[in-house]
Amino acid sequence: MLEFVNTRSRETAIQGVAFCDAVLAQFADDDSLVAAVSQDRVYILLQAGLDEVAEAAAAAIIEQFPQRGAGYTALADLLSELGDADGAIEVLRRALSEVDDVECRDAGVLDRLQWLERNTDEIDWSAAVEGFPTDDPLDEFKELAERRDVAAGEMVDIFVHLLSSKTYHTWEAIIRKEQGLSLTTGQQALIRGLLSFSEDDEGPILYLDGLARPAHPWYETLQFIAAKFVRQPSEMESFEVEEWDELCEAVATFGRGLSVPPGIDDPMDTVSPDIRRRIAMQCCVEPLIGAGRWGNLGLSDPYSEWRIEALVEELERSGDIVRHFELTPATVNRFVEISPADAEFLAAELVRRLSMPGVDAPIADHLGSRPSAPEPEMGE
């Protein structure tokens, strides 16, 4: 049995950045060394998950050494790793036009450009798991769902850990190598960072940090978890808005660089637009959950005014979603269960606060000027 441990962690990456900074300070007059070490520093920042800092550092190399290839290749590698192949190609073509041929060759500009232009290969997941043990959270969640109503928050905790620890990233790199597919610079680094505890490390890798390989692409697990956040109006008391926010933040932070279906750029767009819209509306009406129920005060009570104020703020932030659902003051209770008396009071309050002509008027036409959250685009 071959078992490996992923030694790439944010802590070790930050130590690497500190070492690079010390070298840069000591040899500041050696342009060749500074450019090379600065490039390594970008890769280490990327491994630490500090994508924006890494991108700024790569841009700084180009600004400091516009006639050297190091900054261009660092920025192109970073964009490629984050799933922006078109952006990486544009950077490399810019290098070819602004940097001399010898420097481009030494920096690997043309090699990277040719690789990106032909890199359309995808993992064959059926072949990836054939004959191998698997330890997939999606299968586990489905089994749990058959036995009991597993909370979405439980799934989020496991899923976020697999993302933040780069477990999914590393398994994709391992499988791509097994299938003879091309590897990004970051995927090569992940494989180099593996530490074997087996006597024979020539065979296929069966376990990573004690876990067998996943049986499905990571985004299928994301899709399954997202669907578990959808609630009927009478079920909204179990809607876990903080966990949904945590999931979205984790995907935005750690999901870039993972495989996505063709035509998808943003990892969160792998979730159905209908599901994302529905959950966005649930987030809007979340302040109304529990009003007038389980001993809570109704909406007409002055101490419940905060609920309506919070609702209006959410509606103003999400104008495109409000418009998509053609929401009116009279139809807010389509998404959260409140009493008939509270529904009537809420409708009248929205008419008054938004200066609307009546309870059947579209709310979206009367929202304030605060920027609204964009409506999810329809994808494949």
URWOQUI-V760987 format. One record per backbone hydrogen bond with DSSP energy under -0.5 kcal/mol. NH is the residue of the N-H (numbers start at 1). CO is the residue of the C=O. If there is no record, write none. Layout:
# URWOQUI-V760987
NH:CO / NH:CO
This chain:
# URWOQUI-V760987
3:1 / 4:207 / 5:195 / 7:5 / 7:193 / 9:7 / 13:9 / 14:10 / 15:11 / 16:12 / 17:13 / 18:14 / 19:15 / 20:16 / 21:17 / 22:18 / 23:19 / 24:20 / 25:21 / 26:22 / 27:23 / 28:25 / 30:27 / 31:29 / 34:30 / 35:31 / 36:32 / 37:33 / 38:34 / 39:35 / 40:36 / 41:37 / 42:38 / 43:39 / 44:40 / 45:41 / 46:42 / 47:43 / 48:44 / 49:46 / 50:45 / 51:49 / 54:50 / 55:51 / 56:52 / 57:53 / 58:54 / 59:55 / 60:56 / 61:57 / 62:58 / 63:59 / 64:60 / 65:61 / 68:65 / 73:69 / 74:70 / 75:71 / 76:72 / 77:73 / 78:74 / 79:75 / 80:76 / 81:77 / 82:78 / 83:80 / 84:79 / 85:83 / 88:84 / 89:85 / 90:86 / 91:87 / 92:88 / 93:89 / 94:90 / 95:91 / 96:92 / 97:93 / 98:94 / 99:95 / 104:100 / 105:101 / 106:102 / 107:103 / 108:104 / 108:105 / 109:104 / 112:108 / 113:109 / 114:110 / 115:111 / 116:112 / 117:113 / 118:114 / 118:115 / 119:115 / 120:118 / 125:123 / 128:124 / 129:125 / 130:126 / 132:129 / 135:213 / 140:136 / 141:137 / 142:138 / 143:139 / 144:140 / 145:141 / 146:142 / 147:143 / 147:144 / 148:144 / 150:148 / 154:151 / 155:151 / 156:152 / 157:153 / 158:154 / 159:155 / 160:156 / 161:157 / 162:158 / 163:159 / 164:160 / 165:161 / 166:163 / 167:162 / 168:162 / 170:166 / 171:167 / 172:168 / 173:169 / 174:170 / 175:171 / 176:172 / 177:173 / 178:174 / 179:175 / 180:177 / 181:176 / 188:184 / 189:185 / 190:186 / 191:187 / 192:188 / 193:189 / 194:191 / 195:5 / 197:3 / 201:199 / 206:2 / 207:2 / 208:211 / 209:4 / 211:208 / 213:133 / 213:206 / 220:217 / 221:217 / 221:218 / 222:218 / 223:219 / 224:220 / 225:221 / 226:222 / 227:223 / 228:224 / 228:225 / 229:226 / 230:227 / 235:232 / 236:233 / 238:235 / 239:236 / 241:239 / 244:240 / 245:241 / 246:242 / 247:243 / 248:244 / 249:245 / 250:246 / 251:247 / 252:248 / 253:249 / 254:250 / 255:250 / 255:251 / 258:255 / 264:261 / 267:265 / 269:266 / 270:267 / 271:268 / 276:272 / 277:273 / 278:274 / 279:275 / 280:276 / 281:277 / 282:278 / 283:279 / 284:280 / 285:281 / 286:282 / 287:284 / 288:285 / 289:286 / 291:288 / 292:297 / 293:290 / 296:293 / 301:298 / 304:301 / 305:302 / 307:304 / 308:304 / 309:305 / 310:306 / 311:307 / 312:308 / 313:309 / 314:310 / 315:311 / 316:312 / 317:313 / 318:314 / 318:315 / 319:316 / 320:373 / 322:318 / 323:319 / 324:320 / 325:321 / 326:323 / 327:322 / 329:361 / 330:359 / 331:328 / 332:328 / 334:331 / 335:332 / 337:233 / 338:336 / 343:339 / 344:340 / 345:341 / 346:342 / 347:343 / 348:344 / 349:345 / 350:346 / 351:347 / 352:348 / 353:349 / 354:350 / 355:352 / 356:351 / 361:358 / 363:327 / 364:327 / 365:362 / 366:363 / 367:364 / 373:317
